[in-house]
Amino acid sequence: MGRAIALALADDGFDVGLAYAADRDSAESTAADVRTRAVRAAVQRMDLADLPDSAAAVDEFARELGGIGVLVSCPGSTAVECIQRAVRYMIASGGGGRIVNITPASSGLGGLTGLLAAELARYSITVNSVVVPAAEPDFDSPGRDDREVAAVASYLTAPAGMFVTGAAYVVDGARIAMIPHSLTEAGNRPPRRANRIRSYTGRWAPTRWTR
């Protein structure tokens, strides 16, 4: 998911800072793909088990990339300390910023989104969340399409989303699989004819549609 979002934002023209906890090779691979989009990429280790020290990676990103205008947090990758540090750079720049929290429905960051949106609106910083289904190891949920999540994150960080804040976008394709069977085959049914009754004159007379 982080890779899909990083590449989407790179396509939008953003320089991208990539944080990793243990898999540096994957982060470097993504960074290499980001650079093919003619933007810059930086890689820093950020292990949330080492907070608050590991939050210093945010400062390193700001130093290498010339500031921070957007922060996208994927599940398990960003803590409140990181958001606080990023917000300082956004406020100092005077140009506002965007925060997008990618979160399972049960995450505490989801509830924090509304509070941050109200507090940071005066600085032209928008805060939104993208709610995704929780990962289930034995079930390939259609809701975990990382490209769809990346597309929503791209919108929320684009000029078109500048007046959207405090919102939660649910990207949960699993619900599509729950559509009643009768609805999925509606397009294959022959046209429904009106029910008819025999009138007292002996002729067929149409009645209203009935269920």
C-alpha positions as CSV (number, residue, x, y, z in Angstrom):
1,M,0.0,0.0,0.0
2,G,2.8,2.4,0.9
3,R,4.5,1.7,-2.5
4,A,1.3,2.4,-4.4
5,I,0.7,5.7,-2.6
6,A,4.3,6.8,-3.1
7,L,4.2,6.2,-6.8
8,A,0.8,7.9,-7.1
9,L,2.2,11.0,-5.4
10,A,5.3,10.9,-7.5
11,D,3.2,10.9,-10.6
12,D,1.5,14.0,-9.1
13,G,4.9,15.7,-9.0
14,F,5.7,15.4,-5.2
15,D,9.1,14.6,-3.9
16,V,8.6,11.6,-1.6
17,G,10.1,10.6,1.7
18,L,9.8,6.8,2.4
19,A,9.9,5.5,6.0
20,Y,10.5,1.9,6.8
21,A,10.8,-0.2,10.0
22,A,12.9,-3.2,8.9
23,D,12.7,-3.8,5.1
24,R,15.1,-1.2,3.7
25,D,15.5,-3.1,0.4
26,S,11.8,-2.6,-0.4
27,A,12.0,1.0,0.5
28,E,15.0,1.6,-1.7
29,S,13.4,-0.2,-4.6
30,T,10.3,2.0,-4.3
31,A,12.6,5.1,-4.0
32,A,14.3,4.1,-7.3
33,D,10.9,3.8,-9.0
34,V,9.9,7.2,-7.6
35,R,13.0,8.8,-9.1
36,T,12.1,7.6,-12.5
37,R,9.2,10.1,-12.3
38,A,11.7,13.0,-12.3
39,V,11.1,13.8,-8.6
40,R,13.3,13.3,-5.6
41,A,13.1,10.5,-3.0
42,A,14.6,10.0,0.4
43,V,14.6,6.9,2.6
44,Q,14.7,6.9,6.4
45,R,14.3,4.3,9.1
46,M,11.3,4.9,11.4
47,D,10.6,2.2,14.0
48,L,7.6,3.2,16.1
49,A,9.0,0.9,18.8
50,D,11.7,3.5,19.3
51,L,9.6,6.6,19.8
52,P,10.0,9.4,20.3
53,D,13.6,9.2,18.9
54,S,12.6,7.6,15.6
55,A,10.2,10.5,14.9
56,A,13.4,12.4,14.1
57,A,13.1,10.8,10.6
58,V,10.6,13.5,9.9
59,D,13.2,16.2,10.4
60,E,15.6,14.3,8.1
61,F,13.0,14.2,5.4
62,A,12.4,18.0,5.8
63,R,16.2,18.6,5.5
64,E,16.7,16.4,2.5
65,L,13.6,17.4,0.5
66,G,13.4,21.1,1.5
67,G,10.3,20.9,3.8
68,I,7.1,18.9,4.3
69,G,3.8,19.8,2.7
70,V,2.1,16.4,2.8
71,L,2.1,13.6,5.3
72,V,0.5,10.3,4.4
73,S,0.4,7.7,7.2
74,C,-0.1,4.0,6.3
75,P,-1.4,1.6,8.9
76,G,1.3,1.2,11.6
77,S,3.7,3.6,10.0
78,T,3.0,7.0,11.7
79,A,2.4,8.0,15.3
80,V,1.1,11.3,16.8
81,E,4.7,12.4,17.4
82,C,5.4,12.2,13.6
83,I,2.2,14.2,12.8
84,Q,3.2,16.9,15.3
85,R,6.7,17.3,13.8
86,A,5.3,17.4,10.2
87,V,2.7,20.0,11.2
88,R,5.5,22.3,12.5
89,Y,7.0,22.4,9.0
90,M,3.7,23.0,7.4
91,I,2.9,25.9,9.7
92,A,6.4,27.4,9.3
93,S,6.1,27.3,5.5
94,G,3.0,29.5,5.6
95,G,1.6,27.5,2.7
96,G,-0.6,25.0,4.6
97,G,-0.4,21.3,4.1
98,R,-2.2,18.0,3.8
99,I,-2.4,15.1,6.2
100,V,-4.0,11.8,5.1
101,N,-4.3,9.0,7.6
102,I,-4.7,5.5,6.0
103,T,-6.3,3.6,8.8
104,P,-8.3,0.5,9.6
105,A,-11.7,1.3,11.1
106,S,-10.6,0.3,14.6
107,S,-7.5,2.6,14.6
108,G,-7.2,5.5,17.0
109,L,-6.0,7.7,14.2
110,G,-9.5,7.7,12.6
111,G,-10.9,9.4,15.7
112,L,-8.1,11.9,15.7
113,T,-8.7,13.0,12.2
114,G,-11.7,15.2,13.1
115,L,-9.9,16.8,16.1
116,L,-6.9,17.7,14.0
117,A,-9.0,19.0,11.1
118,A,-10.7,21.5,13.4
119,E,-7.5,22.5,15.1
120,L,-5.4,22.9,12.0
121,A,-7.9,24.5,9.7
122,R,-6.7,28.0,10.6
123,Y,-3.3,27.1,9.2
124,S,-4.8,25.9,5.9
125,I,-3.9,22.3,6.8
126,T,-6.4,19.7,5.8
127,V,-6.7,16.4,7.7
128,N,-8.6,13.4,6.3
129,S,-8.6,9.7,6.6
130,V,-9.0,6.8,4.2
131,V,-10.6,3.8,6.0
132,V,-9.5,0.4,4.7
133,P,-10.6,-3.1,5.8
134,A,-8.3,-4.7,8.3
135,A,-5.9,-7.3,6.8
136,E,-7.0,-10.9,7.2
137,P,-4.2,-13.4,6.6
138,D,-6.5,-16.1,5.2
139,F,-8.9,-14.0,3.2
140,D,-8.1,-12.0,0.1
141,S,-10.5,-9.1,0.6
142,P,-11.4,-7.2,-2.6
143,G,-11.3,-4.1,-0.5
144,R,-7.5,-4.2,-0.2
145,D,-6.9,-2.8,-3.7
146,D,-3.9,-0.6,-3.0
147,R,-4.4,1.3,-6.3
148,E,-7.8,2.5,-5.2
149,V,-6.5,3.6,-1.8
150,A,-3.7,5.5,-3.6
151,A,-6.2,7.2,-5.9
152,V,-8.1,8.6,-3.0
153,A,-4.9,9.7,-1.3
154,S,-3.9,11.4,-4.6
155,Y,-7.2,13.3,-4.7
156,L,-6.9,14.5,-1.1
157,T,-3.5,15.9,-1.7
158,A,-4.3,17.5,-5.0
159,P,-5.6,21.1,-5.6
160,A,-9.1,19.7,-6.2
161,G,-9.2,18.5,-2.6
162,M,-8.1,21.7,-0.9
163,F,-11.5,22.3,0.7
164,V,-12.0,18.8,2.0
165,T,-11.1,18.3,5.6
166,G,-12.3,16.2,8.5
167,A,-13.7,13.6,6.1
168,A,-13.4,9.8,6.2
169,Y,-13.4,8.0,2.9
170,V,-14.2,4.3,3.2
171,V,-12.4,2.2,0.5
172,D,-14.0,-1.2,1.3
173,G,-14.6,-3.2,-1.8
174,A,-15.5,-6.1,0.3
175,R,-19.1,-4.8,0.5
176,I,-19.5,-5.3,-3.3
177,A,-19.1,-9.0,-2.7
178,M,-22.1,-8.8,-0.3
179,I,-24.6,-7.6,-2.9
180,P,-27.7,-9.9,-2.9
181,H,-27.6,-12.6,-5.5
182,S,-30.9,-11.4,-7.0
183,L,-29.4,-8.0,-7.8
184,T,-26.3,-9.3,-9.5
185,E,-28.4,-11.1,-12.0
186,A,-30.9,-8.4,-12.6
187,G,-29.4,-7.5,-15.9
188,N,-29.8,-11.0,-17.2
189,R,-33.5,-11.4,-16.5
190,P,-36.1,-11.1,-19.3
191,P,-38.3,-8.0,-19.2
192,R,-40.9,-8.2,-16.4
193,R,-44.5,-8.2,-17.6
194,A,-47.3,-6.5,-15.6
195,N,-49.5,-8.9,-13.7
196,R,-52.9,-9.1,-15.2
197,I,-56.4,-10.0,-13.9
198,R,-59.4,-11.1,-15.7
199,S,-62.1,-8.5,-15.6
200,Y,-65.8,-9.2,-15.3
201,T,-66.2,-8.6,-19.0
202,G,-64.0,-11.5,-19.7
203,R,-61.1,-9.4,-21.1
204,W,-57.5,-9.2,-19.8
205,A,-56.9,-5.9,-17.9
206,P,-53.4,-4.8,-16.7
207,T,-52.8,-3.9,-13.1
208,R,-50.1,-2.0,-11.4
209,W,-46.6,-3.5,-10.9
210,T,-46.5,-5.8,-7.9
211,R,-43.5,-7.2,-6.0
